Amino acid sequence: MEDNEFWRDIPPIDLTGRRCRAVTEHGTVIEGRLEYALSRVTQFPDEPVQEQLSFADVLQPVILNLNGDHVGNRLCTGYRSLEEVG
């Protein structure tokens, strides 16, 4: 499975609900719909914001984006690929 990086420059909120397949560094395949979460390091509005996407019932997120990073989304450590399916 090859990572086509379709997800790299799309705002994380717009990836919510897309059906994807990820492969971990250990070869485990996870398939499902992406779920969005937003969190702040503190409660102050000018503090860093972290957006993340994960699969239901999987604790480790698959995509992270800090502060609307212009470089784009990052595949989280522990994953080697992510692709959209059907």
MDAnalysis code that builds the backbone (N, CA, C; Angstrom):
import MDAnalysis as mda
import numpy as np

u = mda.Universe.empty(258, n_residues=86, atom_resindex=np.repeat(np.arange(86), 3), trajectory=True)
u.add_TopologyAttr("name", ["N", "CA", "C"] * 86)
u.add_TopologyAttr("resid", np.arange(1, 87))
u.add_TopologyAttr("resname", ["MET", "GLU", "ASP", "ASN", "GLU", "PHE", "TRP", "ARG", "ASP", "ILE", "PRO", "PRO", "ILE", "ASP", "LEU", "THR", "GLY", "ARG", "ARG", "CYS", "ARG", "ALA", "VAL", "THR", "GLU", "HIS", "GLY", "THR", "VAL", "ILE", "GLU", "GLY", "ARG", "LEU", "GLU", "TYR", "ALA", "LEU", "SER", "ARG", "VAL", "THR", "GLN", "PHE", "PRO", "ASP", "GLU", "PRO", "VAL", "GLN", "GLU", "GLN", "LEU", "SER", "PHE", "ALA", "ASP", "VAL", "LEU", "GLN", "PRO", "VAL", "ILE", "LEU", "ASN", "LEU", "ASN", "GLY", "ASP", "HIS", "VAL", "GLY", "ASN", "ARG", "LEU", "CYS", "THR", "GLY", "TYR", "ARG", "SER", "LEU", "GLU", "GLU", "VAL", "GLY"])
u.atoms.positions = np.array([
    [0.853, -1.175, 0.000],
    [0.000, 0.000, 0.000],
    [0.897, 1.235, 0.000],
    [0.626, 2.160, -0.866],
    [1.444, 3.359, -0.969],
    [0.683, 4.577, -0.475],
    [1.369, 5.438, 0.221],
    [0.766, 6.642, 0.780],
    [0.639, 7.681, -0.327],
    [-0.588, 8.067, -0.690],
    [-0.769, 9.040, -1.765],
    [-0.843, 10.469, -1.256],
    [-0.782, 10.669, 0.061],
    [-0.716, 11.990, 0.684],
    [-1.836, 12.939, 0.262],
    [-3.011, 12.406, -0.078],
    [-4.158, 13.249, -0.423],
    [-4.517, 14.170, 0.738],
    [-4.207, 13.761, 1.932],
    [-4.608, 14.409, 3.176],
    [-3.690, 15.551, 3.604],
    [-2.533, 15.688, 2.979],
    [-1.492, 16.584, 3.461],
    [-1.917, 18.054, 3.506],
    [-2.604, 18.560, 2.502],
    [-2.919, 19.994, 2.429],
    [-4.398, 20.326, 2.592],
    [-5.186, 19.379, 3.046],
    [-6.607, 19.614, 3.271],
    [-6.805, 19.967, 4.746],
    [-7.556, 21.024, 5.058],
    [-7.800, 21.333, 6.477],
    [-8.359, 20.103, 7.194],
    [-7.839, 19.797, 8.381],
    [-8.273, 18.591, 9.086],
    [-9.788, 18.459, 9.247],
    [-10.477, 19.550, 9.518],
    [-11.928, 19.488, 9.694],
    [-12.612, 18.971, 8.426],
    [-12.033, 19.247, 7.257],
    [-12.610, 18.807, 5.986],
    [-12.349, 17.328, 5.704],
    [-11.489, 16.698, 6.474],
    [-11.223, 15.262, 6.320],
    [-12.149, 14.409, 7.186],
    [-12.901, 15.061, 8.051],
    [-13.805, 14.366, 8.956],
    [-14.792, 13.504, 8.171],
    [-14.921, 12.260, 8.589],
    [-15.884, 11.355, 7.978],
    [-15.388, 10.601, 6.764],
    [-14.216, 10.943, 6.264],
    [-13.698, 10.212, 5.101],
    [-13.277, 8.806, 5.512],
    [-13.592, 7.851, 4.668],
    [-13.216, 6.461, 4.939],
    [-11.785, 6.257, 4.461],
    [-10.925, 5.825, 5.384],
    [-9.505, 5.685, 5.078],
    [-8.963, 4.366, 5.616],
    [-7.782, 4.029, 5.125],
    [-7.039, 2.860, 5.585],
    [-5.627, 3.317, 5.926],
    [-5.191, 2.972, 7.124],
    [-3.834, 3.304, 7.562],
    [-3.077, 2.015, 7.846],
    [-1.772, 2.076, 7.644],
    [-0.900, 0.957, 7.985],
    [0.105, 1.466, 9.002],
    [0.219, 0.744, 10.114],
    [1.164, 1.147, 11.151],
    [2.565, 0.680, 10.792],
    [3.535, 1.168, 11.538],
    [4.930, 0.757, 11.336],
    [5.107, -0.750, 11.505],
    [4.222, -1.378, 12.267],
    [4.309, -2.819, 12.512],
    [3.459, -3.631, 11.543],
    [2.824, -2.959, 10.576],
    [2.053, -3.653, 9.555],
    [0.581, -3.862, 9.869],
    [0.103, -3.353, 10.978],
    [-1.319, -3.460, 11.300],
    [-2.120, -2.526, 10.398],
    [-3.202, -3.033, 9.838],
    [-4.069, -2.233, 8.968],
    [-5.286, -1.791, 9.779],
    [-5.559, -0.496, 9.738],
    [-6.725, 0.077, 10.421],
    [-7.567, 0.754, 9.351],
    [-8.849, 0.425, 9.329],
    [-9.743, 1.028, 8.346],
    [-10.988, 1.550, 9.034],
    [-11.428, 2.722, 8.614],
    [-12.629, 3.316, 9.181],
    [-12.757, 4.763, 8.780],
    [-13.673, 5.455, 9.409],
    [-13.888, 6.880, 9.125],
    [-13.072, 7.728, 10.095],
    [-12.538, 8.826, 9.550],
    [-11.731, 9.718, 10.369],
    [-12.627, 10.582, 11.256],
    [-12.207, 10.744, 12.494],
    [-12.917, 11.583, 13.455],
    [-12.010, 12.752, 13.843],
    [-12.592, 13.932, 13.937],
    [-11.860, 15.171, 14.193],
    [-11.914, 15.541, 15.669],
    [-10.796, 16.066, 16.171],
    [-10.755, 16.598, 17.533],
    [-9.875, 17.848, 17.539],
    [-10.280, 18.838, 18.318],
    [-9.539, 20.088, 18.474],
    [-9.227, 20.253, 19.949],
    [-7.992, 20.614, 20.252],
    [-7.646, 20.848, 21.653],
    [-6.678, 22.018, 21.751],
    [-6.683, 22.639, 22.915],
    [-5.762, 23.740, 23.210],
    [-4.835, 23.289, 24.321],
    [-3.602, 23.801, 24.261],
    [-2.649, 23.490, 25.313],
    [-3.109, 24.130, 26.625],
    [-3.653, 25.342, 26.539],
    [-4.215, 26.030, 27.706],
    [-5.572, 26.601, 27.308],
    [-6.205, 27.311, 28.196],
    [-7.503, 27.902, 27.886],
    [-7.394, 29.306, 27.295],
    [-6.179, 29.818, 27.124],
    [-6.007, 31.150, 26.555],
    [-6.148, 31.084, 25.044],
    [-6.920, 32.005, 24.444],
    [-7.202, 31.933, 23.010],
    [-5.984, 32.065, 22.101],
    [-4.897, 32.670, 22.565],
    [-3.727, 32.829, 21.700],
    [-2.694, 31.702, 21.890],
    [-3.031, 30.697, 22.659],
    [-2.128, 29.566, 22.887],
    [-2.254, 28.541, 21.757],
    [-1.277, 27.666, 21.629],
    [-1.287, 26.680, 20.538],
    [-2.556, 25.824, 20.507],
    [-2.983, 25.529, 19.296],
    [-4.140, 24.677, 19.047],
    [-3.661, 23.445, 18.306],
    [-4.178, 22.306, 18.692],
    [-3.826, 21.058, 18.011],
    [-5.092, 20.452, 17.414],
    [-5.049, 20.205, 16.109],
    [-6.131, 19.502, 15.442],
    [-5.637, 18.091, 15.174],
    [-6.507, 17.122, 15.356],
    [-6.085, 15.760, 15.081],
    [-7.226, 14.952, 14.494],
    [-6.843, 13.943, 13.750],
    [-7.798, 13.001, 13.186],
    [-7.408, 11.619, 13.652],
    [-8.407, 10.829, 13.989],
    [-8.141, 9.466, 14.433],
    [-9.288, 8.573, 13.974],
    [-9.109, 7.282, 14.160],
    [-10.160, 6.315, 13.891],
    [-10.906, 6.050, 15.199],
    [-12.182, 5.756, 15.118],
    [-12.968, 5.428, 16.309],
    [-12.305, 4.280, 17.057],
    [-12.257, 4.385, 18.360],
    [-11.713, 3.346, 19.239],
    [-10.208, 3.115, 19.094],
    [-9.495, 4.031, 18.439],
    [-8.034, 3.958, 18.358],
    [-7.498, 5.180, 19.100],
    [-6.734, 4.954, 20.139],
    [-6.278, 6.057, 20.984],
    [-5.290, 6.979, 20.292],
    [-4.408, 6.435, 19.479],
    [-3.379, 7.259, 18.836],
    [-3.927, 7.910, 17.573],
    [-3.819, 9.241, 17.464],
    [-4.273, 9.909, 16.239],
    [-3.418, 9.489, 15.047],
    [-3.990, 9.642, 13.857],
    [-3.268, 9.312, 12.632],
    [-2.721, 10.566, 11.952],
    [-3.402, 11.716, 12.107],
    [-2.958, 12.986, 11.513],
    [-2.976, 14.068, 12.594],
    [-1.927, 14.893, 12.593],
    [-1.858, 16.049, 13.493],
    [-1.603, 17.315, 12.686],
    [-2.146, 18.421, 13.158],
    [-1.856, 19.738, 12.602],
    [-1.830, 20.713, 13.769],
    [-0.725, 21.445, 13.912],
    [-0.594, 22.414, 14.994],
    [-0.784, 23.822, 14.466],
    [-1.704, 24.557, 15.058],
    [-1.938, 25.973, 14.727],
    [-2.195, 26.243, 13.258],
    [-2.901, 25.378, 12.582],
    [-3.172, 25.608, 11.165],
    [-1.891, 25.685, 10.360],
    [-0.930, 24.875, 10.736],
    [0.410, 24.866, 10.149],
    [0.367, 24.935, 8.627],
    [1.031, 25.938, 8.060],
    [1.040, 26.121, 6.609],
    [1.786, 25.004, 5.891],
    [2.607, 24.252, 6.607],
    [3.328, 23.129, 5.996],
    [2.360, 21.985, 5.724],
    [1.272, 21.965, 6.443],
    [0.253, 20.944, 6.228],
    [0.170, 19.964, 7.373],
    [-0.649, 18.969, 7.158],
    [-0.864, 17.943, 8.156],
    [0.339, 17.005, 8.202],
    [0.492, 16.338, 9.332],
    [1.593, 15.394, 9.505],
    [1.043, 14.036, 9.897],
    [1.561, 13.011, 9.269],
    [1.232, 11.648, 9.654],
    [1.915, 11.381, 10.986],
    [1.184, 10.853, 11.926],
    [1.730, 10.640, 13.268],
    [2.759, 9.515, 13.298],
    [3.640, 9.606, 14.268],
    [4.609, 8.558, 14.504],
    [3.867, 7.255, 14.748],
    [4.385, 6.195, 14.185],
    [3.752, 4.893, 14.344],
    [2.978, 4.464, 13.116],
    [2.734, 5.400, 12.202],
    [2.041, 5.077, 10.953],
    [2.999, 5.238, 9.788],
    [2.826, 4.388, 8.777],
    [3.668, 4.533, 7.591],
    [2.900, 4.959, 6.356],
    [1.562, 4.797, 6.366],
    [0.784, 5.238, 5.216],
    [-0.673, 5.463, 5.586],
    [-1.325, 6.265, 4.755],
    [-2.749, 6.541, 4.906],
    [-3.317, 6.756, 3.521],
    [-4.411, 6.064, 3.215],
    [-5.053, 6.251, 1.915],
    [-6.560, 6.271, 2.091],
    [-7.205, 6.990, 1.186],
    [-8.659, 7.050, 1.195],
    [-9.195, 5.825, 0.465],
    [-10.247, 5.235, 0.995],
    [-10.867, 4.077, 0.358],
    [-12.356, 4.343, 0.175],
    [-12.895, 3.822, -0.907],
    [-14.317, 3.918, -1.229],
    [-15.022, 4.982, -0.645],
])
